[in-house]
Amino acid sequence: MVALVTRGSSPFFPCPARRVGPSDSGVVMSDYSIGELSAETGVKVPTIRYYEGIGLLPAPPRSEGNQRRYDASARDRLRFIAHARAMGFPMPSLRAMLQIAGHKDAPCDDLDALVRDRLVEVDDRISRLTALRAELSGMLESHHHGTVGECRVVEVLSDHEQCGCEH
């Protein structure tokens, strides 16, 4: 039988739940194998090992059979990492965020600054993608459906000077 047990708040999620169930010895366990952690978080096993290797995720204790055993705090930390990566935070920012998030009473200013930096990067990328979209649309609008020798696409791609955007 497996049940969900809620614990106090975590620096990563306000009300984490953990799986508990009987182990072979009858002792209640509250941990995950690497495969269970992967299934629970959606992070692939090699990626979990990679995060351990670079120090984002602490190396877990091992079972008597030398199997990695992760607890709820590791699961929460991995969810945090996965979500931050999905939002495009670079590794140095992610490391800083994890460091800051581990101190509940610390001010949020440093985290806010990291998010603002990411927002500037996103806005810059949107601007570049918008210009690229306009350039691609322009290439199609001037296409005369003639021969390749008259094709604007070939002209623009052959001469970057004719391109109106940075990419």
Backbone as numpy.savetxt, mean C-alpha at the origin, in Angstrom:
# Nx Ny Nz CAx CAy CAz Cx Cy Cz
-13.50 -24.51 17.20 -14.34 -23.34 17.20 -13.45 -22.10 17.20
-13.78 -21.13 16.37 -13.04 -19.89 16.28 -13.99 -18.76 16.60
-13.54 -17.83 17.41 -14.37 -16.69 17.80 -13.60 -15.41 17.57
-14.32 -14.30 17.51 -13.68 -13.00 17.42 -13.70 -12.37 18.80
-12.56 -11.88 19.22 -12.44 -11.24 20.51 -11.92 -9.84 20.26
-12.56 -8.84 20.81 -12.07 -7.48 20.62 -11.18 -7.11 21.78
-10.17 -6.30 21.47 -9.24 -5.84 22.50 -9.26 -4.34 22.49
-8.46 -3.74 23.34 -8.34 -2.29 23.41 -7.91 -1.71 22.09
-7.81 -0.40 22.06 -7.49 0.24 20.79 -6.04 0.02 20.39
-5.82 0.06 19.11 -4.52 -0.14 18.50 -4.12 1.18 17.85
-2.82 1.44 17.68 -2.44 2.66 16.97 -2.84 2.63 15.51
-3.25 1.47 15.00 -3.58 1.35 13.59 -5.08 1.28 13.35
-5.82 0.65 14.22 -7.26 0.53 14.07 -7.88 0.66 15.45
-9.02 1.35 15.57 -9.57 1.64 16.88 -10.04 0.42 17.67
-10.50 -0.60 17.02 -11.06 -1.72 17.77 -10.73 -3.04 17.09
-9.48 -3.46 17.16 -9.12 -4.68 16.44 -9.78 -5.91 17.02
-10.01 -6.87 16.16 -10.53 -8.17 16.59 -9.44 -9.19 16.33
-9.42 -10.24 17.09 -8.44 -11.29 16.86 -9.14 -12.63 16.88
-8.56 -13.56 16.15 -9.11 -14.91 16.11 -8.54 -15.69 17.29
-9.40 -16.42 17.93 -8.92 -17.31 18.98 -9.56 -18.66 18.79
-8.85 -19.68 19.15 -9.38 -21.03 19.04 -8.44 -21.98 19.74
-8.83 -23.19 19.94 -7.96 -24.13 20.65 -6.82 -24.60 19.77
-5.64 -24.70 20.36 -4.51 -25.30 19.65 -4.55 -26.80 19.91
-3.61 -27.53 19.35 -3.56 -28.97 19.56 -3.43 -29.32 21.03
-2.77 -28.44 21.79 -2.56 -28.74 23.21 -3.74 -28.30 24.06
-4.78 -27.73 23.45 -5.93 -27.27 24.21 -5.77 -25.84 24.71
-4.60 -25.23 24.49 -4.36 -23.86 24.92 -4.98 -22.93 23.88
-5.60 -21.86 24.34 -6.21 -20.91 23.41 -5.10 -20.15 22.70
-5.19 -20.11 21.36 -4.19 -19.38 20.59 -4.82 -18.14 19.99
-4.02 -17.14 19.78 -4.54 -15.90 19.22 -3.62 -15.42 18.12
-3.25 -16.33 17.24 -2.32 -15.93 16.20 -2.67 -16.54 14.86
-1.91 -16.10 13.86 -2.15 -16.50 12.48 -0.88 -17.11 11.90
-1.04 -18.08 11.04 0.08 -18.53 10.22 0.27 -17.47 9.14
1.35 -17.55 8.39 1.58 -16.57 7.34 0.49 -16.66 6.26
0.02 -17.87 5.97 -1.06 -18.04 5.00 -2.36 -17.44 5.49
-2.67 -17.64 6.76 -3.89 -17.06 7.34 -3.79 -15.54 7.36
-2.61 -15.02 7.70 -2.41 -13.57 7.71 -2.58 -13.01 6.30
-2.07 -13.71 5.32 -2.22 -13.31 3.93 -3.69 -13.26 3.54
-4.43 -14.31 3.88 -5.86 -14.37 3.56 -6.63 -13.28 4.28
-6.26 -13.01 5.51 -6.95 -12.02 6.33 -6.72 -10.59 5.83
-5.54 -10.31 5.30 -5.17 -8.95 4.91 -5.16 -8.70 3.41
-5.14 -9.77 2.62 -5.04 -9.60 1.17 -3.62 -9.33 0.69
-2.64 -9.46 1.57 -1.24 -9.24 1.21 -0.62 -10.60 0.90
0.04 -10.71 -0.22 0.62 -12.00 -0.63 1.75 -12.42 0.32
1.91 -13.72 0.48 2.92 -14.28 1.39 4.32 -13.74 1.08
4.78 -13.72 -0.19 6.13 -13.19 -0.44 6.27 -11.72 -0.03
5.19 -10.96 -0.16 5.22 -9.55 0.24 5.33 -9.43 1.75
4.63 -10.28 2.48 4.75 -10.29 3.95 6.20 -10.57 4.33
6.79 -11.56 3.71 8.20 -11.89 4.00 9.12 -10.72 3.64
8.82 -10.05 2.53 9.60 -8.88 2.12 9.50 -7.79 3.18
8.28 -7.48 3.64 8.10 -6.45 4.66 8.85 -6.81 5.94
8.89 -8.08 6.28 9.69 -8.52 7.43 11.17 -8.26 7.15
11.61 -8.63 5.97 13.02 -8.50 5.61 13.54 -7.08 5.64
12.68 -6.12 5.29 13.12 -4.71 5.29 12.75 -4.00 6.58
12.17 -4.73 7.52 11.91 -4.17 8.84 10.61 -3.42 9.02
9.71 -3.45 8.03 8.41 -2.79 8.22 7.52 -3.60 9.14
7.65 -4.89 9.08 6.87 -5.80 9.91 7.86 -6.58 10.77
7.72 -6.50 12.09 8.66 -7.23 12.95 8.60 -8.73 12.69
9.74 -9.37 12.80 9.79 -10.83 12.64 8.96 -11.45 13.77
8.04 -12.34 13.42 7.16 -12.92 14.44 7.85 -14.06 15.17
7.29 -14.43 16.31 7.80 -15.64 16.96 7.48 -16.86 16.10
8.15 -17.95 16.38 7.95 -19.18 15.62 7.33 -20.24 16.51
6.55 -21.10 15.90 5.95 -22.23 16.62 7.01 -23.30 16.83
6.65 -24.33 17.56 7.58 -25.45 17.77 7.99 -26.07 16.44
7.12 -26.00 15.46 7.42 -26.52 14.12 8.12 -25.50 13.24
8.60 -24.41 13.83 9.32 -23.33 13.15 8.44 -22.54 12.18
7.13 -22.54 12.41 6.20 -21.79 11.57 6.03 -20.39 12.16
6.04 -19.38 11.30 5.79 -18.01 11.76 4.39 -17.94 12.36
4.26 -17.24 13.49 2.96 -17.05 14.13 2.78 -15.56 14.40
1.78 -14.97 13.76 1.52 -13.53 13.86 0.36 -13.28 14.79
0.42 -12.18 15.54 -0.70 -11.84 16.42 -1.53 -10.72 15.78
-2.55 -10.28 16.50 -3.47 -9.26 15.97 -2.75 -7.94 15.70
-1.77 -7.59 16.50 -1.06 -6.33 16.25 -0.27 -6.40 14.94
0.28 -7.56 14.62 0.97 -7.72 13.33 -0.03 -7.61 12.18
-1.20 -8.20 12.37 -2.25 -8.11 11.34 -2.64 -6.65 11.12
-2.85 -5.92 12.22 -3.24 -4.52 12.11 -2.15 -3.68 11.44
-0.92 -3.94 11.81 0.21 -3.22 11.21 0.30 -3.53 9.72
0.10 -4.79 9.33 0.14 -5.16 7.92 -1.00 -4.51 7.15
-2.17 -4.42 7.73 -3.29 -3.72 7.08 -2.94 -2.25 6.86
-2.34 -1.64 7.87 -1.91 -0.24 7.77 -0.92 -0.09 6.62
0.09 -0.95 6.58 1.11 -0.91 5.53 0.46 -1.08 4.15
-0.41 -2.07 4.02 -1.05 -2.34 2.73 -1.89 -1.15 2.27
-2.62 -0.55 3.20 -3.47 0.58 2.83 -2.61 1.78 2.43
-1.56 2.05 3.20 -0.67 3.17 2.87 0.01 2.95 1.52
0.43 1.73 1.24 1.05 1.43 -0.06 0.03 1.60 -1.19
-1.21 1.16 -0.96 -2.25 1.31 -1.98 -2.52 2.79 -2.27
-2.29 3.65 -1.28 -2.47 5.08 -1.47 -1.22 5.74 -2.05
-0.20 4.92 -2.32 0.98 5.41 -3.00 2.05 6.03 -2.12
1.96 5.87 -0.81 3.00 6.43 0.04 4.31 5.71 -0.22
5.39 6.46 -0.45 6.69 5.82 -0.67 7.21 5.20 0.64
8.13 4.27 0.51 8.65 3.56 1.68 9.17 4.48 2.79
9.95 5.52 2.48 10.43 6.38 3.58 9.27 7.03 4.35
8.24 7.47 3.64 7.08 8.05 4.32 6.35 7.00 5.13
6.23 5.81 4.57 5.55 4.72 5.28 6.29 4.38 6.57
7.61 4.31 6.51 8.39 4.05 7.72 8.13 5.12 8.78
8.15 6.38 8.34 7.90 7.48 9.27 6.50 7.39 9.85
5.52 7.06 9.02 4.13 6.94 9.49 4.00 5.84 10.54
4.64 4.72 10.30 4.59 3.62 11.26 5.24 4.03 12.58
6.35 4.74 12.50 7.03 5.21 13.70 6.12 6.14 14.50
5.51 7.09 13.82 4.64 8.06 14.47 3.39 7.39 15.01
2.79 6.50 14.23 1.53 5.84 14.63 1.70 4.99 15.88
2.92 4.60 16.18 3.17 3.81 17.38 3.13 4.61 18.67
3.00 5.92 18.56 2.96 6.80 19.74 1.61 7.49 19.80
0.68 6.90 20.53 -0.71 7.39 20.57 -0.83 8.84 21.01
0.02 9.28 21.92 -0.11 10.63 22.47 0.65 11.69 21.68
1.34 11.29 20.64 2.10 12.24 19.82 1.14 13.10 19.00
1.54 14.35 18.74 0.68 15.20 17.89 0.62 14.65 16.47
-0.42 15.00 15.79 -0.68 14.48 14.44 0.02 15.31 13.35
0.72 16.38 13.74 1.31 17.29 12.75 2.22 16.59 11.76
3.07 15.69 12.25 4.01 15.02 11.35 3.29 14.11 10.36
2.24 13.43 10.83 1.44 12.59 9.92 0.73 13.47 8.89
0.18 14.58 9.36 -0.49 15.51 8.44 0.48 15.99 7.36
1.71 16.29 7.75 2.71 16.77 6.79 3.01 15.70 5.74
3.10 14.44 6.16 3.35 13.35 5.21 2.18 13.20 4.23
0.97 13.35 4.74 -0.21 13.26 3.87 -0.25 14.45 2.91
0.08 15.65 3.42 0.12 16.82 2.54 1.16 16.63 1.42
2.33 16.10 1.78 3.36 15.84 0.76 2.83 14.88 -0.31
2.14 13.85 0.11 1.59 12.87 -0.84 0.53 13.53 -1.71
-0.28 14.40 -1.12 -1.31 15.10 -1.87 -0.69 15.99 -2.95
0.41 16.66 -2.63 1.11 17.48 -3.63 1.58 16.59 -4.78
2.13 15.42 -4.45 2.58 14.48 -5.49 1.42 14.03 -6.36
0.28 13.74 -5.74 -0.90 13.30 -6.49 -1.40 14.42 -7.40
-1.47 15.64 -6.87 -1.91 16.77 -7.69 -0.98 16.99 -8.88
0.32 16.87 -8.65 1.29 17.01 -9.74 1.08 15.93 -10.79
0.87 14.72 -10.34 0.65 13.62 -11.29 -0.64 13.82 -12.07
-1.69 14.27 -11.40 -2.96 14.54 -12.09 -2.73 15.61 -13.16
-1.97 16.63 -12.84 -1.69 17.69 -13.81 -0.95 17.14 -15.03
0.07 16.30 -14.77 0.82 15.71 -15.89 -0.05 14.77 -16.71
-0.90 13.99 -16.04 -1.79 13.07 -16.77 -2.84 13.83 -17.57
-3.31 14.95 -17.05 -4.28 15.77 -17.78 -3.64 16.33 -19.05
-2.40 16.80 -18.93 -1.68 17.30 -20.12 -1.44 16.18 -21.11
-1.09 15.01 -20.62 -0.86 13.87 -21.50 -2.15 13.48 -22.21
-3.25 13.51 -21.49 -4.55 13.18 -22.09 -4.87 14.16 -23.22
-4.63 15.44 -22.96 -4.88 16.45 -23.99 -4.00 16.22 -25.22
-2.75 15.85 -24.99 -1.85 15.58 -26.12 -2.33 14.38 -26.93
-2.72 13.32 -26.25 -3.22 12.13 -26.95 -4.50 12.45 -27.72
-5.39 13.22 -27.11 -6.63 13.62 -27.80 -6.31 14.45 -29.03
-5.33 15.35 -28.89 -4.93 16.18 -30.02 -4.37 15.35 -31.17
-3.63 14.31 -30.83 -3.09 13.43 -31.87 -4.23 12.77 -32.64
-5.27 12.38 -31.95 -6.40 11.72 -32.62 -7.26 12.70 -33.41
-7.42 13.91 -32.87 -8.26 14.90 -33.55 -7.66 15.32 -34.89
-6.34 15.33 -34.97 -5.71 15.76 -36.21 -5.44 14.59 -37.16
-5.87 13.43 -36.78 -5.68 12.24 -37.63 -6.61 12.35 -38.83
-6.08 12.18 -40.02 -6.87 12.38 -41.24 -7.37 11.09 -41.86
-7.20 10.00 -41.18 -7.63 8.70 -41.69 -7.06 8.40 -43.07
-5.91 9.03 -43.35 -5.25 8.79 -44.63 -4.23 7.68 -44.49
-3.11 7.90 -45.11 -2.05 6.89 -45.08 -1.14 7.14 -43.88
-0.33 6.16 -43.58 0.62 6.30 -42.48 1.57 7.46 -42.74
1.89 7.70 -43.99 2.77 8.81 -44.35 2.19 10.16 -43.97
0.87 10.27 -43.86 0.20 11.53 -43.49 -0.26 11.53 -42.03
0.03 10.48 -41.31 -0.53 10.27 -39.98 0.12 11.17 -38.93
-0.68 11.96 -38.23 -0.20 12.87 -37.18 0.41 12.09 -36.01
-0.11 10.93 -35.73 0.41 10.11 -34.64 1.88 9.79 -34.90
2.20 9.39 -36.12 3.58 9.07 -36.47 4.45 10.32 -36.37
3.94 11.46 -36.85 4.70 12.71 -36.79 5.06 13.08 -35.35
4.08 13.08 -34.48 4.30 13.50 -33.10 5.21 12.52 -32.37
4.98 11.24 -32.56 5.81 10.26 -31.87 7.24 10.25 -32.41
7.42 10.68 -33.65 8.76 10.72 -34.24 9.54 11.97 -33.84
8.84 13.02 -33.42 9.49 14.29 -33.09 8.91 14.84 -31.79
9.63 14.64 -30.70 9.15 15.05 -29.38 8.91 16.56 -29.30
9.57 17.35 -30.15 9.37 18.80 -30.17 7.92 19.16 -30.51
7.23 18.29 -31.25 5.84 18.56 -31.62 4.87 18.25 -30.49
5.38 17.63 -29.47 4.54 17.24 -28.34 4.38 18.44 -27.40
3.19 18.66 -26.93 2.91 19.82 -26.09 2.99 19.58 -24.60
3.49 18.44 -24.17 3.51 18.18 -22.73 4.80 17.50 -22.31
5.09 17.59 -21.02 6.25 16.91 -20.44 5.83 15.52 -20.00
6.58 14.53 -20.42 6.32 13.15 -19.98 7.56 12.34 -20.10
